Amino acid sequence: MTSFEEISERERRFLIQTYDRYPVAIERGKGVFLYDLEGKRYLDFVAGLGVNALGHAHPRIVKVTREQAARVIHLSNLYYNEYQGRLAEKLCGQSGLQRAFFSNSGTEAIEGSIKLARLAGHKIGGESKTELVALQGSYHGRTFGSMSLTGQDKYRKGFEPLLGEVTFIQRNDVVALRAAVGDNTCAIVLEPIFGEGGILECSVEFLQECRAAADRHRVALIFDEIQCGLGRMGTIFAFQTFGVMPDIVAIAKPIAAGIPLGAFLAREEFASAISVGQHGTTFGGGPLACRVALEYLAILEEENLLENVARVGAYLQQELKRVTETYAAAKEVRGRGFIQGLVLDIPARPIVEQALAEGVLFNSTQDTVLRFLPPFLLQEKHVDRGVRVLKKLLGKKRRAA
Ligand SMILES: *Cc1c(COP(=O)(O)O)cnc(C)c1O
């Protein structure tokens, strides 16, 4: 068997070095657990950064993947396949939006959304209706368009010039929003809850103001639900939690249970701005990915997983709040459902590394935030295990009585 040293050494020699991986090679997974080369078991609070919402090796996903792979994996968008339309119908029904386009990733869903907003903007307001409004501290992806909307210098630095015409405002700053959005704005782009940015929610009031400003100036309100959407907040779409309807929503991470797939869904007014030949993709919306995504959505319903996310998410929140009450290094709990963060006043990465040794996978973001994006199958007993390890690692930092 290949050893960890061999695997990591080969990567060091042959991969373009863009990742700082944790020192473990995973061989397989089952449910909420992953197993390394030696068979050591890890409880997974990361779920492939929010992708593996059904955990690992879900029997129905394995079965449908096998079946479809034996029929046809890929077709190109030159031909019809049964599943792309079915998936679009399902997502439109669940969102109240009218049309879908399928991509391979989140960042491409954002790119497509911006392209749609630009086309619609030109139709509505002429050549000058091109400006974009986004939020400081946001994360939208790594391609040039999505990077241009990402309000964090560390992701942008060195790659300029990016898309001009992006105005960044503070999350929840209604006054700045009103000042930034005008007749030349074509889109407001935001995550209803920041994921990578540290688990920070937009207020309902702010989102309502975004909706009003978008209506006033005929602007596309685009929600990036790539991380928070498709169940993680306890509702299929995050906008349903906040009660504010976007014109376009971008989704990706969990949609096809680990097979790359993204999508954006749009209101007819915006969807109709694009015509044949103006956008496309080779891989996006293939029969395997779309059929697996349909199975994902069916499993969410049939296994009552949204109910589990709400219940166990509330339990996780309660237990993390207790941690903030007893451990000096733990400051604040943010988020809800299965997108939560624990803000520390110490660097989070060493905690993640020590937890790995204890057989628990956590993730950190923004240096001091522990981020929890567990599979929707997580139970209270798993929360107990994770929190036990967390307390042990924070132990030396116990609050004075
Ligand atoms: C992950 C993520 C993206 C980018 O998706 P990729 O599939 O990595 O391209 C964009 N927006 C948000 C909110 C994300 O969490």
The ligand as an ORCA input file, in Angstrom:
! r2SCAN-3c Opt
* xyz 0 1
  C     -17.299     27.597     -2.383
  C     -17.951     28.876     -2.701
  C     -17.859     29.459     -3.961
  C     -17.001     28.874     -5.068
  O     -17.415     27.614     -5.451
  P     -16.378     26.656     -6.238
  O     -17.180     25.435     -6.511
  O     -15.224     26.445     -5.319
  O     -15.984     27.368     -7.471
  C     -18.549     30.634     -4.191
  N     -19.296     31.195     -3.239
  C     -19.417     30.663     -2.004
  C     -20.278     31.323     -0.991
  C     -18.734     29.494     -1.682
  O     -18.814     28.983     -0.460
*
